[in-house]
Amino acid sequence: MSQSNRVQFWSEMETANINSLIFFRSHWFAWTVLGLTREKVATYRRLYMGYSVLINLLVTIGYPLHLGLALFRSPTQTENVLNLTIFVTCFTCALKFMIYSYNFGKVSEIERLLVKMDMRVSESGGQMRVYKQLRRHQRMLLYLFMGIYLPVGMFAELGFIFQKQRALLYPAWFPFDWVNSTRNFYIANVYQIVGISYLLLQNYVNDCFPPVNLCLISAHIKMLYIRFEEIGKARTQNAELELEACISDHKCLKELFRLVVSLISLPIFIQITVTGINICIAIFAVIFYVQEPLYWAYFILYCFGMSLQIFPTCYFGTDNEFWFGRLHYAAFSCDWLPQKLRFKKKMLIFTECSLKPCTAFAGGMLRIHVGTFASTMKFAYSLFTIILRIRR
């Protein structure tokens, strides 16, 4: 196999027909607002770095702190439970954001590997159908997370607006008297509204980034499956070079998968754990403490939203595992019988290597899988029954 044929083959392959990076546009906008894109800011870099430090001190650290200092100090149980749920959510959000910030350099490497995989996609009908399906899935993810945060925020705001007495959006501690001072009251509420908006943006990138990446990997595995099936069926192409290209793509996908899992593993583990606890607390509050209709609606939507935060990640984690496990079927679906012995040896080596399970784990312990989502719901129910027996 001549070097000139090999160079010509790869030059034909490296024509990008899709762009996976467009699905990160909203994330890059959010990361810019959140102060994470210091390296990409060409002008006013020092000003941006000052903004990044200030906003993260005031909100990422300050917001959970000012909620935590007021835990269980409210006059009603409803407010205490509301404060507990929002504190746990904000603390978890800030913790996940700091983990992502620490590993933010991996995002550029993920994008590099996605661009490399995009260059392998051809204009065949099967691969483009997968890409169209990918776009639909990405839109669904965007609408899903917008649908989670907007109703929860809206009902929390309505509960605050319709309070009869002067009160904060969330029960919290401030180093000044906001009860008897109108100016301080407005300062406290502006801080809470701006802060919760900032944390909702953090939550969006924290929770949307993992399923977006896993969805992209799943789509590229499906397109690789199609490329394997097409090997040898076009007589004008070199089947052995096509096989080598597919094997290289598989290695690239495995590297991308490991990189994404190393980035999202700990945040997903934290999210799964907190989801079970928070759902239990919210259900307990609805049954025993909450009487106001707006707060009742808030806690119901809160439970629903917490469940949906982890479901897409678990679903696409399962999808990745399934399609990685089927690639050896695709290899034997190609036209391998008339090929040379060297081709068959390479194909057998690939199929043996592809039999190794490719499973994503959260925190090195929990599978990122639909089964884990079901187990989280069972955990929330079991914890609720334990608290109920203790209460009785």
C-alpha positions as a LaTeX table, in Angstrom:
\begin{tabular}{lrrr}
\hline
Residue & $x$ (\AA) & $y$ (\AA) & $z$ (\AA) \\
\hline
Met1 & 0.00 & 0.00 & 0.00 \\
Ser2 & 1.78 & 3.10 & $-1.27$ \\
Gln3 & 2.34 & 6.23 & 0.76 \\
Ser4 & 0.74 & 8.36 & $-1.96$ \\
Asn5 & $-2.50$ & 6.34 & $-1.78$ \\
Arg6 & $-2.54$ & 6.68 & 2.00 \\
Val7 & $-2.07$ & 10.48 & 1.84 \\
Gln8 & $-4.77$ & 10.82 & $-0.82$ \\
Phe9 & $-7.20$ & 8.75 & 1.23 \\
Trp10 & $-6.75$ & 10.80 & 4.41 \\
Ser11 & $-6.97$ & 14.09 & 2.50 \\
Glu12 & $-10.35$ & 12.97 & 1.15 \\
Met13 & $-11.48$ & 11.98 & 4.62 \\
Glu14 & $-10.50$ & 15.25 & 6.24 \\
Thr15 & $-13.33$ & 17.32 & 4.79 \\
Ala16 & $-15.54$ & 18.52 & 7.61 \\
Asn17 & $-19.23$ & 18.07 & 6.81 \\
Ile18 & $-20.56$ & 18.76 & 10.31 \\
Asn19 & $-19.56$ & 20.98 & 13.18 \\
Ser20 & $-20.07$ & 19.54 & 16.66 \\
Leu21 & $-18.74$ & 22.71 & 18.30 \\
Ile22 & $-21.89$ & 24.68 & 17.44 \\
Phe23 & $-23.60$ & 22.81 & 20.26 \\
Phe24 & $-21.21$ & 24.46 & 22.74 \\
Arg25 & $-22.09$ & 28.04 & 21.78 \\
Ser26 & $-24.50$ & 28.58 & 24.66 \\
His27 & $-21.97$ & 27.02 & 27.04 \\
Trp28 & $-19.19$ & 29.36 & 25.92 \\
Phe29 & $-21.51$ & 32.35 & 26.37 \\
Ala30 & $-22.35$ & 31.16 & 29.88 \\
Trp31 & $-18.69$ & 30.47 & 30.73 \\
Thr32 & $-17.80$ & 33.99 & 29.54 \\
Val33 & $-20.44$ & 35.53 & 31.82 \\
Leu34 & $-19.30$ & 33.27 & 34.67 \\
Gly35 & $-15.69$ & 34.44 & 34.32 \\
Leu36 & $-14.00$ & 31.26 & 33.06 \\
Thr37 & $-12.74$ & 32.35 & 29.63 \\
Arg38 & $-9.74$ & 34.45 & 30.67 \\
Glu39 & $-7.47$ & 32.95 & 27.99 \\
Lys40 & $-9.94$ & 33.82 & 25.21 \\
Val41 & $-10.38$ & 37.47 & 26.22 \\
Ala42 & $-8.11$ & 39.51 & 23.97 \\
Thr43 & $-8.88$ & 43.01 & 25.28 \\
Tyr44 & $-9.42$ & 44.25 & 28.84 \\
Arg45 & $-8.06$ & 40.96 & 30.19 \\
Arg46 & $-7.14$ & 42.43 & 33.59 \\
Leu47 & $-10.57$ & 43.97 & 33.93 \\
Tyr48 & $-12.17$ & 40.65 & 33.05 \\
Met49 & $-9.99$ & 38.80 & 35.57 \\
Gly50 & $-11.01$ & 41.30 & 38.25 \\
Tyr51 & $-14.66$ & 40.77 & 37.33 \\
Ser52 & $-14.16$ & 36.99 & 37.47 \\
Val53 & $-12.60$ & 37.08 & 40.96 \\
Leu54 & $-15.18$ & 39.52 & 42.33 \\
Ile55 & $-18.27$ & 37.76 & 40.97 \\
Asn56 & $-17.12$ & 34.35 & 42.13 \\
Leu57 & $-16.27$ & 35.61 & 45.62 \\
Leu58 & $-19.61$ & 37.39 & 45.96 \\
Val59 & $-21.83$ & 34.71 & 44.44 \\
Thr60 & $-20.13$ & 31.32 & 44.03 \\
Ile61 & $-18.82$ & 31.47 & 47.60 \\
Gly62 & $-20.96$ & 34.20 & 49.16 \\
Tyr63 & $-24.41$ & 33.05 & 48.08 \\
Pro64 & $-24.38$ & 29.55 & 49.64 \\
Leu65 & $-22.66$ & 31.05 & 52.70 \\
His66 & $-25.33$ & 33.69 & 53.32 \\
Leu67 & $-28.03$ & 31.01 & 52.98 \\
Gly68 & $-26.22$ & 28.52 & 55.22 \\
Leu69 & $-25.81$ & 31.02 & 58.06 \\
Ala70 & $-29.61$ & 31.33 & 58.29 \\
Leu71 & $-30.44$ & 27.61 & 58.28 \\
Phe72 & $-33.33$ & 26.65 & 60.62 \\
Arg73 & $-33.67$ & 30.20 & 61.94 \\
Ser74 & $-36.93$ & 31.11 & 60.20 \\
Pro75 & $-40.23$ & 31.38 & 62.11 \\
Thr76 & $-42.05$ & 28.77 & 59.96 \\
Gln77 & $-41.16$ & 25.22 & 58.96 \\
Thr78 & $-41.99$ & 26.00 & 55.32 \\
Glu79 & $-39.32$ & 28.70 & 55.20 \\
Asn80 & $-36.85$ & 26.41 & 56.97 \\
Val81 & $-37.39$ & 23.65 & 54.40 \\
Leu82 & $-37.26$ & 26.15 & 51.55 \\
Asn83 & $-33.98$ & 27.50 & 52.87 \\
Leu84 & $-32.56$ & 24.00 & 53.29 \\
Thr85 & $-33.41$ & 22.92 & 49.73 \\
Ile86 & $-32.11$ & 26.10 & 48.14 \\
Phe87 & $-28.96$ & 26.01 & 50.29 \\
Val88 & $-28.17$ & 22.42 & 49.30 \\
Thr89 & $-28.85$ & 23.23 & 45.64 \\
Cys90 & $-26.72$ & 26.38 & 45.63 \\
Phe91 & $-23.88$ & 24.74 & 47.57 \\
Thr92 & $-23.88$ & 21.77 & 45.19 \\
Cys93 & $-24.03$ & 24.06 & 42.16 \\
Ala94 & $-21.07$ & 26.12 & 43.43 \\
Leu95 & $-19.08$ & 22.97 & 44.26 \\
Lys96 & $-19.65$ & 21.46 & 40.80 \\
Phe97 & $-18.77$ & 24.76 & 39.16 \\
Met98 & $-15.48$ & 24.94 & 41.05 \\
Ile99 & $-14.65$ & 21.38 & 39.96 \\
Tyr100 & $-15.37$ & 22.24 & 36.33 \\
Ser101 & $-13.33$ & 25.45 & 36.69 \\
Tyr102 & $-10.35$ & 23.47 & 38.00 \\
Asn103 & $-10.55$ & 21.07 & 35.01 \\
Phe104 & $-11.58$ & 23.68 & 32.46 \\
Gly105 & $-8.49$ & 23.06 & 30.34 \\
Lys106 & $-9.95$ & 19.69 & 29.29 \\
Val107 & $-12.73$ & 21.44 & 27.36 \\
Ser108 & $-10.28$ & 22.57 & 24.66 \\
Glu109 & $-8.95$ & 19.03 & 24.32 \\
Ile110 & $-12.52$ & 17.71 & 24.03 \\
Glu111 & $-13.22$ & 20.22 & 21.27 \\
Arg112 & $-10.03$ & 19.22 & 19.45 \\
Leu113 & $-11.06$ & 15.56 & 19.42 \\
Leu114 & $-14.60$ & 16.43 & 18.29 \\
Val115 & $-13.21$ & 18.44 & 15.38 \\
Lys116 & $-11.05$ & 15.44 & 14.46 \\
Met117 & $-14.10$ & 13.16 & 14.50 \\
Asp118 & $-16.14$ & 15.66 & 12.46 \\
Met119 & $-13.52$ & 15.43 & 9.71 \\
Arg120 & $-14.22$ & 11.71 & 9.35 \\
Val121 & $-17.92$ & 12.15 & 8.57 \\
Ser122 & $-18.90$ & 11.65 & 4.95 \\
Glu123 & $-22.03$ & 12.81 & 3.16 \\
Ser124 & $-23.55$ & 9.34 & 3.01 \\
Gly125 & $-27.25$ & 9.22 & 3.75 \\
Gly126 & $-26.89$ & 7.14 & 6.88 \\
Gln127 & $-24.34$ & 9.39 & 8.57 \\
Met128 & $-26.22$ & 12.58 & 7.75 \\
Arg129 & $-29.43$ & 11.06 & 9.16 \\
Val130 & $-27.57$ & 10.45 & 12.41 \\
Tyr131 & $-26.37$ & 14.07 & 12.40 \\
Lys132 & $-29.92$ & 15.36 & 11.89 \\
Gln133 & $-31.04$ & 13.18 & 14.78 \\
Leu134 & $-28.18$ & 14.63 & 16.85 \\
Arg135 & $-29.41$ & 18.17 & 16.17 \\
Arg136 & $-32.91$ & 17.21 & 17.33 \\
His137 & $-31.52$ & 15.69 & 20.51 \\
Gln138 & $-29.43$ & 18.78 & 21.23 \\
Arg139 & $-32.44$ & 21.06 & 20.77 \\
Met140 & $-34.46$ & 18.84 & 23.10 \\
Leu141 & $-31.71$ & 19.10 & 25.73 \\
Leu142 & $-31.67$ & 22.89 & 25.46 \\
Tyr143 & $-35.47$ & 23.16 & 25.78 \\
Leu144 & $-35.48$ & 20.63 & 28.60 \\
Phe145 & $-33.05$ & 22.54 & 30.80 \\
Met146 & $-34.74$ & 25.85 & 30.01 \\
Gly147 & $-38.04$ & 24.22 & 30.96 \\
Ile148 & $-36.55$ & 23.07 & 34.27 \\
Tyr149 & $-35.11$ & 26.37 & 35.48 \\
Leu150 & $-37.69$ & 28.90 & 34.30 \\
Pro151 & $-40.79$ & 27.44 & 36.09 \\
Val152 & $-38.84$ & 26.81 & 39.32 \\
Gly153 & $-37.48$ & 30.35 & 39.30 \\
Met154 & $-40.89$ & 31.78 & 38.39 \\
Phe155 & $-42.76$ & 30.09 & 41.24 \\
Ala156 & $-40.03$ & 31.02 & 43.73 \\
Glu157 & $-40.37$ & 34.64 & 42.59 \\
Leu158 & $-44.19$ & 34.56 & 42.78 \\
Gly159 & $-44.04$ & 33.16 & 46.30 \\
Phe160 & $-41.79$ & 36.06 & 47.23 \\
Ile161 & $-43.97$ & 38.73 & 45.53 \\
Phe162 & $-47.21$ & 37.65 & 47.19 \\
Gln163 & $-45.85$ & 37.59 & 50.74 \\
Lys164 & $-47.83$ & 39.85 & 53.05 \\
Gln165 & $-44.85$ & 41.10 & 55.04 \\
Arg166 & $-41.46$ & 42.44 & 54.00 \\
Ala167 & $-39.30$ & 39.39 & 53.33 \\
Leu168 & $-36.41$ & 38.13 & 51.23 \\
Leu169 & $-36.59$ & 35.92 & 48.18 \\
Tyr170 & $-34.94$ & 33.19 & 50.29 \\
Pro171 & $-34.39$ & 33.22 & 54.08 \\
Ala172 & $-30.77$ & 34.29 & 54.55 \\
Trp173 & $-28.28$ & 36.16 & 56.72 \\
Phe174 & $-26.95$ & 39.62 & 55.90 \\
Pro175 & $-24.42$ & 41.70 & 57.87 \\
Phe176 & $-26.87$ & 44.62 & 57.95 \\
Asp177 & $-30.45$ & 45.31 & 59.06 \\
Trp178 & $-32.68$ & 44.83 & 56.01 \\
Val179 & $-35.92$ & 44.68 & 58.01 \\
Asn180 & $-36.03$ & 48.27 & 59.24 \\
Ser181 & $-34.16$ & 49.92 & 56.36 \\
Thr182 & $-35.77$ & 50.25 & 52.93 \\
Arg183 & $-32.41$ & 50.83 & 51.24 \\
Asn184 & $-30.87$ & 47.74 & 52.84 \\
Phe185 & $-33.99$ & 45.74 & 51.97 \\
Tyr186 & $-33.60$ & 46.56 & 48.27 \\
Ile187 & $-29.85$ & 45.88 & 48.38 \\
Ala188 & $-30.49$ & 42.44 & 49.90 \\
Asn189 & $-33.16$ & 41.56 & 47.34 \\
Val190 & $-31.13$ & 42.75 & 44.38 \\
Tyr191 & $-28.22$ & 40.62 & 45.60 \\
Gln192 & $-30.46$ & 37.56 & 45.96 \\
Ile193 & $-32.12$ & 38.01 & 42.55 \\
Val194 & $-28.84$ & 38.65 & 40.71 \\
Gly195 & $-27.10$ & 35.89 & 42.65 \\
Ile196 & $-29.73$ & 33.25 & 41.96 \\
Ser197 & $-29.72$ & 34.23 & 38.26 \\
Tyr198 & $-25.94$ & 33.76 & 38.21 \\
Leu199 & $-26.25$ & 30.38 & 39.97 \\
Leu200 & $-28.98$ & 29.27 & 37.55 \\
Leu201 & $-26.53$ & 30.01 & 34.72 \\
Gln202 & $-23.90$ & 27.96 & 36.56 \\
Asn203 & $-26.42$ & 25.17 & 36.99 \\
Tyr204 & $-27.21$ & 25.25 & 33.28 \\
Val205 & $-23.61$ & 24.63 & 32.20 \\
Asn206 & $-23.05$ & 22.19 & 35.08 \\
Asp207 & $-26.04$ & 20.02 & 34.14 \\
Cys208 & $-26.26$ & 20.54 & 30.36 \\
Phe209 & $-22.59$ & 20.06 & 29.46 \\
Pro210 & $-22.36$ & 16.32 & 30.40 \\
Pro211 & $-25.39$ & 15.11 & 28.37 \\
Val212 & $-24.41$ & 17.31 & 25.41 \\
Asn213 & $-20.98$ & 15.65 & 25.30 \\
Leu214 & $-22.34$ & 12.13 & 25.78 \\
Cys215 & $-24.95$ & 12.78 & 23.10 \\
Leu216 & $-22.21$ & 13.89 & 20.68 \\
Ile217 & $-20.15$ & 10.79 & 21.45 \\
Ser218 & $-23.19$ & 8.57 & 20.92 \\
Ala219 & $-23.87$ & 10.17 & 17.52 \\
His220 & $-20.24$ & 9.72 & 16.44 \\
Ile221 & $-20.31$ & 6.05 & 17.50 \\
Lys222 & $-23.41$ & 5.53 & 15.34 \\
Met223 & $-21.72$ & 7.24 & 12.39 \\
Leu224 & $-18.63$ & 5.07 & 12.93 \\
Tyr225 & $-20.93$ & 2.02 & 12.95 \\
Ile226 & $-22.21$ & 3.05 & 9.52 \\
Arg227 & $-18.68$ & 3.59 & 8.21 \\
Phe228 & $-17.69$ & 0.09 & 9.35 \\
Glu229 & $-20.70$ & $-1.41$ & 7.56 \\
Glu230 & $-19.77$ & 0.36 & 4.32 \\
Ile231 & $-16.18$ & $-0.97$ & 4.21 \\
Gly232 & $-15.48$ & $-2.88$ & 0.99 \\
Lys233 & $-18.89$ & $-2.21$ & $-0.57$ \\
Ala234 & $-17.59$ & 0.64 & $-2.73$ \\
Arg235 & $-15.23$ & $-1.11$ & $-5.13$ \\
Thr236 & $-13.43$ & 2.10 & $-6.06$ \\
Gln237 & $-12.03$ & 2.54 & $-2.53$ \\
Asn238 & $-9.30$ & 0.71 & $-0.67$ \\
Ala239 & $-11.00$ & $-1.46$ & 1.98 \\
Glu240 & $-7.89$ & $-1.87$ & 4.11 \\
Leu241 & $-7.34$ & 1.89 & 4.34 \\
Glu242 & $-10.98$ & 2.34 & 5.25 \\
Leu243 & $-10.61$ & $-0.25$ & 8.00 \\
Glu244 & $-7.49$ & 1.46 & 9.36 \\
Ala245 & $-9.33$ & 4.79 & 9.34 \\
Cys246 & $-12.26$ & 3.32 & 11.26 \\
Ile247 & $-9.93$ & 1.74 & 13.82 \\
Ser248 & $-8.21$ & 5.12 & 14.29 \\
Asp249 & $-11.64$ & 6.73 & 14.73 \\
His250 & $-12.51$ & 4.14 & 17.36 \\
Lys251 & $-9.33$ & 4.95 & 19.28 \\
Cys252 & $-10.13$ & 8.66 & 19.04 \\
Leu253 & $-13.65$ & 8.06 & 20.32 \\
Lys254 & $-12.38$ & 6.02 & 23.24 \\
Glu255 & $-9.94$ & 8.81 & 24.11 \\
Leu256 & $-12.75$ & 11.39 & 23.85 \\
Phe257 & $-15.00$ & 9.24 & 26.01 \\
Arg258 & $-12.34$ & 8.83 & 28.73 \\
Leu259 & $-11.62$ & 12.56 & 28.69 \\
Val260 & $-15.29$ & 13.51 & 29.03 \\
Val261 & $-15.84$ & 11.00 & 31.83 \\
Ser262 & $-12.79$ & 12.28 & 33.71 \\
Leu263 & $-14.28$ & 15.79 & 33.52 \\
Ile264 & $-17.88$ & 14.99 & 34.52 \\
Ser265 & $-17.35$ & 12.01 & 36.85 \\
Leu266 & $-17.15$ & 13.80 & 40.22 \\
Pro267 & $-19.79$ & 16.49 & 39.48 \\
Ile268 & $-22.25$ & 13.82 & 38.32 \\
Phe269 & $-21.59$ & 11.76 & 41.45 \\
Ile270 & $-22.34$ & 14.82 & 43.61 \\
Gln271 & $-25.47$ & 15.59 & 41.59 \\
Ile272 & $-26.85$ & 12.04 & 41.84 \\
Thr273 & $-26.29$ & 11.96 & 45.60 \\
Val274 & $-27.84$ & 15.37 & 46.22 \\
Thr275 & $-30.79$ & 14.64 & 43.93 \\
Gly276 & $-31.94$ & 11.72 & 46.07 \\
Ile277 & $-31.66$ & 13.74 & 49.28 \\
Asn278 & $-33.34$ & 16.87 & 47.89 \\
Ile279 & $-36.28$ & 14.98 & 46.39 \\
Cys280 & $-36.87$ & 13.33 & 49.75 \\
Ile281 & $-36.79$ & 16.70 & 51.58 \\
Ala282 & $-39.11$ & 18.36 & 49.06 \\
Ile283 & $-41.71$ & 15.55 & 49.22 \\
Phe284 & $-41.60$ & 15.61 & 53.01 \\
Ala285 & $-42.18$ & 19.38 & 52.96 \\
Val286 & $-45.15$ & 19.11 & 50.57 \\
Ile287 & $-46.84$ & 16.44 & 52.67 \\
Phe288 & $-46.31$ & 17.87 & 56.16 \\
Tyr289 & $-45.43$ & 21.57 & 56.12 \\
Val290 & $-46.34$ & 23.51 & 52.98 \\
Gln291 & $-49.79$ & 25.10 & 52.91 \\
Glu292 & $-49.40$ & 28.00 & 50.45 \\
Pro293 & $-50.36$ & 26.96 & 46.87 \\
Leu294 & $-47.40$ & 28.77 & 45.28 \\
Tyr295 & $-44.89$ & 27.07 & 47.55 \\
Trp296 & $-46.64$ & 23.75 & 46.96 \\
Ala297 & $-46.24$ & 24.23 & 43.19 \\
Tyr298 & $-42.62$ & 25.28 & 43.71 \\
Phe299 & $-41.70$ & 22.10 & 45.60 \\
Ile300 & $-43.51$ & 19.85 & 43.09 \\
Leu301 & $-41.65$ & 21.48 & 40.20 \\
Tyr302 & $-38.47$ & 21.33 & 42.24 \\
Cys303 & $-38.76$ & 17.52 & 42.59 \\
Phe304 & $-39.53$ & 17.18 & 38.90 \\
Gly305 & $-36.63$ & 19.45 & 37.96 \\
Met306 & $-34.13$ & 17.64 & 40.18 \\
Ser307 & $-35.08$ & 14.34 & 38.55 \\
Leu308 & $-34.71$ & 15.73 & 35.03 \\
Gln309 & $-31.29$ & 17.19 & 35.83 \\
Ile310 & $-29.69$ & 13.76 & 35.92 \\
Phe311 & $-31.92$ & 11.77 & 33.56 \\
Pro312 & $-30.44$ & 12.99 & 30.22 \\
Thr313 & $-26.89$ & 12.26 & 31.42 \\
Cys314 & $-27.90$ & 8.77 & 32.56 \\
Tyr315 & $-29.78$ & 8.14 & 29.31 \\
Phe316 & $-26.89$ & 9.10 & 27.03 \\
Gly317 & $-24.43$ & 7.27 & 29.29 \\
Thr318 & $-26.50$ & 4.14 & 28.64 \\
Asp319 & $-26.61$ & 4.94 & 24.91 \\
Asn320 & $-22.80$ & 5.25 & 24.79 \\
Glu321 & $-22.35$ & 1.91 & 26.51 \\
Phe322 & $-24.83$ & 0.23 & 24.17 \\
Trp323 & $-23.31$ & 1.52 & 20.90 \\
Phe324 & $-19.71$ & 0.95 & 21.97 \\
Gly325 & $-20.74$ & $-2.65$ & 22.66 \\
Arg326 & $-22.17$ & $-3.10$ & 19.16 \\
Leu327 & $-19.23$ & $-1.97$ & 17.05 \\
His328 & $-17.92$ & $-5.49$ & 16.58 \\
Tyr329 & $-21.24$ & $-6.39$ & 14.90 \\
Ala330 & $-20.67$ & $-3.53$ & 12.46 \\
Ala331 & $-17.18$ & $-4.83$ & 11.67 \\
Phe332 & $-18.60$ & $-8.21$ & 10.64 \\
Ser333 & $-21.34$ & $-6.49$ & 8.63 \\
Cys334 & $-18.80$ & $-5.12$ & 6.15 \\
Asp335 & $-17.81$ & $-6.95$ & 2.96 \\
Trp336 & $-14.91$ & $-8.78$ & 4.57 \\
Leu337 & $-15.10$ & $-12.20$ & 2.87 \\
Pro338 & $-13.32$ & $-11.27$ & $-0.40$ \\
Gln339 & $-10.67$ & $-9.20$ & 1.39 \\
Lys340 & $-7.02$ & $-10.15$ & 1.87 \\
Leu341 & $-5.72$ & $-12.06$ & 4.88 \\
Arg342 & $-4.03$ & $-8.92$ & 6.25 \\
Phe343 & $-7.42$ & $-7.14$ & 6.28 \\
Lys344 & $-9.05$ & $-10.04$ & 8.14 \\
Lys345 & $-6.31$ & $-10.12$ & 10.78 \\
Lys346 & $-6.70$ & $-6.41$ & 11.46 \\
Met347 & $-10.47$ & $-6.80$ & 11.68 \\
Leu348 & $-10.21$ & $-9.68$ & 14.15 \\
Ile349 & $-7.80$ & $-7.71$ & 16.35 \\
Phe350 & $-10.22$ & $-4.78$ & 16.33 \\
Thr351 & $-13.23$ & $-6.93$ & 17.23 \\
Glu352 & $-11.37$ & $-8.46$ & 20.15 \\
Cys353 & $-10.37$ & $-5.00$ & 21.42 \\
Ser354 & $-13.89$ & $-3.64$ & 20.98 \\
Leu355 & $-15.36$ & $-6.39$ & 23.19 \\
Lys356 & $-14.01$ & $-4.63$ & 26.29 \\
Pro357 & $-16.95$ & $-2.84$ & 28.02 \\
Cys358 & $-16.89$ & 0.96 & 27.81 \\
Thr359 & $-18.83$ & 2.20 & 30.83 \\
Ala360 & $-18.94$ & 5.68 & 32.33 \\
Phe361 & $-18.74$ & 5.86 & 36.12 \\
Ala362 & $-19.63$ & 8.76 & 38.38 \\
Gly363 & $-17.06$ & 9.15 & 41.13 \\
Gly364 & $-15.60$ & 5.78 & 40.12 \\
Met365 & $-18.53$ & 4.04 & 41.84 \\
Leu366 & $-21.90$ & 4.71 & 40.19 \\
Arg367 & $-22.58$ & 3.82 & 36.56 \\
Ile368 & $-23.83$ & 6.75 & 34.51 \\
His369 & $-26.77$ & 4.66 & 33.42 \\
Val370 & $-30.57$ & 4.67 & 33.40 \\
Gly371 & $-30.43$ & 2.00 & 36.10 \\
Thr372 & $-28.62$ & 4.46 & 38.36 \\
Phe373 & $-31.38$ & 7.02 & 37.75 \\
Ala374 & $-33.98$ & 4.47 & 38.88 \\
Ser375 & $-31.84$ & 3.62 & 41.91 \\
Thr376 & $-31.66$ & 7.32 & 42.83 \\
Met377 & $-35.47$ & 7.54 & 42.84 \\
Lys378 & $-35.63$ & 4.41 & 45.01 \\
Phe379 & $-33.05$ & 5.92 & 47.35 \\
Ala380 & $-35.19$ & 9.07 & 47.73 \\
Tyr381 & $-38.25$ & 6.96 & 48.54 \\
Ser382 & $-36.34$ & 4.77 & 51.03 \\
Leu383 & $-34.94$ & 7.83 & 52.78 \\
Phe384 & $-38.43$ & 9.33 & 52.95 \\
Thr385 & $-39.86$ & 6.19 & 54.58 \\
Ile386 & $-37.02$ & 6.16 & 57.14 \\
Ile387 & $-37.66$ & 9.81 & 58.08 \\
Leu388 & $-41.40$ & 9.10 & 58.24 \\
Arg389 & $-40.89$ & 6.24 & 60.71 \\
Ile390 & $-38.59$ & 8.34 & 62.86 \\
Arg391 & $-41.17$ & 11.14 & 62.89 \\
Arg392 & $-43.91$ & 8.77 & 64.03 \\
\hline
\end{tabular}
